[in-house]
């Protein structure tokens, strides 16, 4: 187990040694509060786009379901007749230049795994650049858009935003509720009181903590051929090699168990790069992975490699709330 993995376990399950990190946590909190205060007061300028910007982010380190939420927002806004674009930092991407327009068929190492997945699933106009204002400007120069979605970027205050949506893993919660490095929080807990809405990934229903948001598996997709099959094409009890290089791999393994398969788990680091040898497991079994991992493995995929397609499903109450926000931001 790596140091990062041990630290994550400690954040969520507790460890007495974390107290030694409290001085660093206190410093981190001061820096974060001062940085936010600088932008709120205007001491540091935030660039405001000529169209509304919606940030979809998280307050914790690790995966919380932002990408499925982004995909749901794209389709929902399009259904209302809106032209939507997406900007992303492009974590791990090595494009020829910045800002970089991500298009279907690009290499995952060039475009970044999550941006490429979003584009290949939705065909949305998407620009990557760690400088998010620059990414928005470049995208608007190329496309007439009504709305910008920022994939992550809750803490990127140089980009002014009109709406902040925060995803939280309902199963893991906020851990020990302490900031880095003593806990998983990117910002102090009170920051949640300032965002517009929280969505709890995996929650049974809406509550005081936020709206429910769930992931619904919809199909098995073959990496080599692109063939889509229904979930019941793999019988209950089928053993499979399960590959997940995401922020919380256990969520994927638990999903496969809920579908009545028997996953042999293979957890990789978030945004991991793969080779054919990395995924040569024994015994010979069908291999299932996340869609985010699949965009990095298609070039060398075997015939029995599949990814699990999932769709994000926010609660009806969130849908009604979000539609009201769109009416406010984009009056007809």
N, C-alpha and C positions, 0 to 999 in steps of 0.2 A: 504494500500500500504506500503510495507516494505521500510526501509531506502535505500536499494540498488536500488529498483525500482524508488523511488523518485529522487535519484541521477542520474539515467540513463535518466529520463525524463528531468532533468535540463541540462544535457550534450547536449541533442539533441534539446531541445526547448528553452533553456535559463533560467537563474534565477540570479537575482542580488547577491544572497548570495554566489555564486561560487567565487566571488572575494576574499572572506575570505580564500579560499584554495590556493591562489596563492603562498604564501611562501612555503607551502608543495610541490606544483608543482615544484617550482624552485629547491628545494632540490632533488626531484625525478629525474628531468632532469639531474642534475649534476651527480648523482649516475649512471644513465643509460649511459651517455656519457663516463664517466670514465671507467665503466665496459667494454663497447665496445672497447674503445681505448686500454685497457689493453690486450685484445685478439688480436686486429689487429696489435699491436706492438710486440707481442710475450712475453710481460711481464708475461702473464698468458698463459699456453699452451692449445691448442685445439687439440683434438685427431682426426686424419684423418683415415677414414676407407680404406681398400684396394679396395673397390668398390665405385662408385659414390654415393653421398648422395644428395637427393633432399628434401628440407624443404618446406612444405606447411603450411603457418602460416597466422597470421593476426597482424595488428598493433593496432587494437582496442579491447577493452573488449567486450565479447559477441559473438554470433554466426554469422558467415559470409558465411557458406557453405563449410567449409574445408572438411568435411567427404564425401559429394558427389564428390568433386574434387579428393580426394584420390581414391575413387572407380573408377572414370573415368581413372585416371592415371594407376591404376592396370591393367584394361582391355586393355587399349591402348598399354601399354608396353608389355603385354603378347602377343598381336596380332602381335607384332614385334619380337616375339621369345625370349623375355627377361624373366629371372627368377627374380621375384620381391619379396621383403620382406618389412614389415612395422614395425616401432618402434613408441611407443606412451608413454606418461607419465602415462597414465592410471588413469586419474583424478577420484577420488572417489572409486577406486578399493581397495580391501583388500585381495590380494592374500596370499597364505601360505608362499611365499618367493619371493624374487626379485633377478634377473629378472624372469619374469613369462611368459611362452608361453600361449597365449590365444587360446583356441580351441572351436569349435562349441559345444553348449550344456552346457557350463559352466554357473554358476550363474552370473548374471550381477553385483551383489555386489562384486564378486570375481574378475571378469575380467575387469569391467568398461563398461558402456553402449556403448560408441562409439567404442572401440576396439572390443567388442563382435559383434556389428552390422556389422562392416567391415568384420570380419572373417566369420560370418554366411552368408553374402551376397556373398563374393568372394572366401572363402576358402584360403585366403592368409596366408603365414607364418607371424605371428605378435607377437612381444615381448613387454611387458610393463615394464617400470622401469623409475622412475624420473631421474636416471642417464643414459642419453641417450647413451653415448659411451659404457657403460656396456651392455645396451640392444642390441646395434648393434653387439658387440663382441659375445654375447651369441647366437644371431640369426645366425651369420655366422658360429659358431661352429656346429650348427645343420643342416644348409641348405646351399647348393651351390647356391649362388645368384649373379646376375649381377648388381643389383641396389637396393638401400635402399630408401624408402620414409619415411620421418619423419612427422608424424601427429602432427602438431603444432611444437613448438620448435624454432620459429624464434629468440627468445631472449635467447635460450640455447646455448651460444657460445662455450661451451666446446666441442661440436660436430662440427667439421669442415664440411662445406657443399660445394657442387659444383654448386648448383642452388638454388635460393630462389624465391618461388612463394608466393605472398600475395593476399588473398581474401579480398574484400571490399564489404560491402552491398551497392548496388547502390542507394537504396531508402533512407537509413539513412545517407549514406556518412560517414564523419569523425566527425560529431557533431560540437562542438565549436572549434575543432582542437587543444585543449589543452591536456596536459598530466595529468595522474592521480595525485591527486584525483580531480583536477579542471576540467578534461575532460576525454574522453574515451580512449585516446591514451596510449599505452604501451611504446612507444618510441617517441621521437620528430619527427615531420612531415618530416623533411629532410631525415629521414631513408628510406622513400619510393624511394628517388632518388638513393639509393644504391642497391636495390633489382633487380633481373633479370626481373621480370614481375609482373604486377598487373592484377588481374581479377576482374571485377565488376559484382557481383552477381545480376542479374535482369536488367542489362543494355540492351538497345534496340540495341546497336551496338558498335563496337570498336571505340575508341577515343583516344585523347591525354592522358587521365588518365589511360588507360589500355584496355585490351581485354574484350569482352563481355563473360559472363558466365551465363547460365540460368538453372533452374531446371524444368524438364518436368515430370509431374505426369504420371505414366504409368499403374498403376493397383491398385485395392483394394485387400488386403490380409487379410484373416481371422486369427485372433490370435489363436483361438482354434483349427482349422482344417488345417490351411495352404492353404486353397482354395484361388485361385486367380480369381478375377472377373474383367471384363472391367469396366472402369469408369462410363459408362452409365447404369450400373446395378443399380445405385441409381438415381432416376429421378431428373430432374431439379426442384428446389424448395424444395427438401427434407430437413427438419430440422434435424440436427445432433448435438450431443454433441461432441465438438472438444477439445481434450486434447493435450497440447504442453508443455513439460518441456525442452525447448531449449533456446539458447541464445537470440533469438528474436522470441517469440511466435506469434507475430502479423503477421509475414511472412507466417506462416502456416495457420492462419485464413484467410488471404487475398487470399491465394491459393485456399482454399475451396470455397470462394465466387466467385473467377474467374471460378470455375467449376460449378457455378450456384446452389450450395447448400446453405443452411441457417445455418451457424454454430452458436451454442451456445458456446461461448468461455470459456475455463477453462485453464488459464495460470498457470503453476507451475514454480518453480525455475529450472534453468538449472541443469541437472543431478539429478533431484528429484527422491526419492524412493517412490514407490506407494504400497498401499494395496487395496484390493477389496473395502473397505469402502470409501477410498479416491475418488473412481470413481463411487460411487453410486449416480447418479443424478436423478432429477425429472424435467419434466415428462420423461416417458420411451421413449427413442429415440435410434436409432443406434449410436454407439460411434466410432468416428474416431480419430486416434492419429498418431504421427510421428513414423517412423520405429525405431528411437532411443529410444522412449518411449516403443515401443512394446516389445523389448527384456527383459524388466523388468516386464512385465505384463502377459506373456503367461501362467504362472503357475496357475493363477486364473481368466483367461479371460472368459467372457460370450460369448454366441454363436453369438451375434450381435456386437462384438467388431472387428474393422478393423483398419489396418494401411494403409496409403497412400504411396505406393512405388513411389519414384522419381528417375530420372536419371539426372546426370549432363551433360550439353551440352556446351562445350567451342566453341568459334567462329572458323570458318575455318582458319582464320589468326593465331590464337593461335596454332592450331594443326600443321600448317606448321612450325611455329616458334619453337615449342617444338620438332618436329621431327629433325629439324636442330640441336638443342641442344643435342639430343641423339646421333646424328652422331658425334658430337664433343667429347662427353664424352665417347662414346663406339664405336670407329671406328672399322669397320669390318676387 
